[in-house]
Amino acid sequence: MGGADDPRGAVVCSQVQAAGGPMQGLHWANFGLQQFHLPVGEPEDSVQVVRGEVGLAYTTEELAALQRRLEDASATHAVGADGSLRITCPVGNRLRAVEWAGAETWFGPKLLLDPREERPLPGGPSRGLGIQYVRFDVPEGAAAGICRFYLRLFGATAEVGREGRRPVCVVRLGHHPSLQFA
C-alpha cells in the first residue's frame, strides 16, 4: 500500500515486553501523517478488523503505481468505476485507495502540508497522502445520535449528510480526514 515503516513501533514493543506484557511484535505503518498500529500477539489471536472501510488518498501517479504493484504481486483487488482500488487485507480489513483531487498535501492539522517541504514521520515519507476516512458500518438510524455524541462530548465538527436515502454522520478530523458512520 506504500506505508513507511516507523521504527518507533519496535521501541514501544520492547518497552511493553520489558514490563511483562504479552506483545509479540508491533508494527507502525505511517501513511502520510497518520499511522496504522498493527500489534502482533496481543491478545492471543488478535485480529482487529474494522467493520467498515478505510479510505487512503494518493496522487494520480502513486495510485497508478499502487495498481501496478498489486497486479505484479497478483494481489486480489477490484477497480471501481471511479478508478479507485478496492483491496481486502489478509485479516479482512477493507481498504479503498482513491485519487486525491485536491492540491498535493499530507492530511493533517493545516490545510496544506506539501510533502516535498514538510518533514515526514520517522521512517521516511509514505507513497500515500494520508488516511482520508475511516468508515464504520452502523445500524440504520444511528447516524444522528452518533453526530450528537461527537458534537456534545468532544465539540467536534460533525454533521449528518445523506448517501442516497441513508443518513451518514461525518466527523471531521483536521482539514481532510474524517470518521464516517453509515
Salt bridges, closest charged atoms under 4 A:
ASP5 OD1 - HIS27 ND1 3.33
ASP6 OD2 - ARG8 NH2 2.67
GLU53 OE2 - ARG86 NH1 2.54
ASP82 OD2 - ARG96 NH2 2.39
GLU104 OE1 - ARG116 NH1 3.14
ASP114 OD2 - ARG116 NH2 3.10
GLU118 OE2 - LYS110 NZ 3.78
ASP137 OD2 - ARG94 NH2 2.98
GLU163 OE1 - ARG135 NH2 2.65
